[in-house]
Amino acid sequence: MLDLKLLQRNPERVVKALALRHSSIRVDEFTILDERRRTLIAEAESLKNERNTVSAEVGKVKKAGGDAGTLIERMGSVNARIKELDQALESVETDLKAWMLVLPNMPHESVPEGKDENDNVELHRWGRPREFSFTPKEHWELGETLGGLDFDRGARLAGSRFVVYKGWAARLERALVNFFLDIHTREHGYLEMLTPLMVNRETMTGTGQLPKFAEDLFKLEGWDYFLIPTAEVPLTNLHAGEILDESMLPCAFTAQTPCFRSEAGSYGKDTKGLIRMHQFTKVEMVRYALPGESYEALELMREHAEALLQRLELPYRVITLCTGDMGFASSKTYDLEVWLPGQGKYREISSCSNCEDFQARRANLRYRPAGGGKPEFIHTLNGSGLAVGRAMVAILENGQQEDGSILLPAALRPYMDGLERIPAAKN
């Protein structure tokens, strides 16, 4: 949520930001509502002052033994009008809040201008894509051939975009989770958390999933609970409504959770394999930062995600998303895209974003400056560290051998009891 004072005092800045995002939202809608709100408040306060004055006069007249009937009648009319104004004000404030909740965050000045993914800017690359002496296969074919991924049974158990991991694949997923968490907690300074997989409406609203992206969520029938689309939601809201001491910052949290997404609007995209599932595992990073330090924190978080890919020996590139391709709550985002030889392209495996105080305003997440003064909003950041299913995709496709086996990254072998490769399927 943006600062109300910014919208009131500098609407032109918000108009420019919306144009950069190629948003159709019109700021004059806010201006009309805000002017209506101010008019109602002014009239109501005037009438309440009049009521206080008349009430005092009624007391004086009665004390003097006079007839206060006319004044009392006037009081009745004033009270009725005040009630009407309060109801109208409540309605306008509801509309105003609803409008502000669908307003996206403002891009940071360093974000490149652009309309869509074609205008994103590559920051750098790491690693050289391997040259194959044979035609590399896609992960889903490898996973099925080697007996680790069963998409048919996943579909029978639940539906499309579900899978059953078997044997080595289930073990590899567990190894990746433990590897990611160990690096984040032992070397990167994150505190591991285990959060609920269901959250309430207020929590979903705090990080920006509601109300704008309701169709992307799975809601429990008969309950006002939602399955989390990412651990960012509970981790960011851990201290919602609280005022932290500045000495507690920065905070760094990590958690592995299943993530649940309806994938609304993705019909026909990535229908095979693990790229776009209704349920997938992800290790998430979330940081709370002081406003003056949040962009240093963003670079640090990006480096933490990159470190995992480097240890897994997976070629990747880093992309700075343009203004038209950023997520709703983000002020600046880096995407890490891993090379997939089976597809012959780079695909996203991590997205690291600085939301500045956008989520903190929604969740009322503040800190008290060490030198005293009024509480200020914290800056929140989030990033994938990493998407586990997509890491498996990259390992299968990059590690495939001509004999049909899969060579595992050396960093993962201790988590697989020393296993160096997934053996080829027996004929």
Order of alpha helices (4+ residues) and beta strands (2+ residues): alpha-alpha-alpha-alpha-beta-alpha-beta-alpha-beta-alpha-beta-beta-alpha-beta-beta-alpha-beta-beta-beta-alpha-beta-beta-beta-alpha-beta-beta-beta-alpha-beta-beta
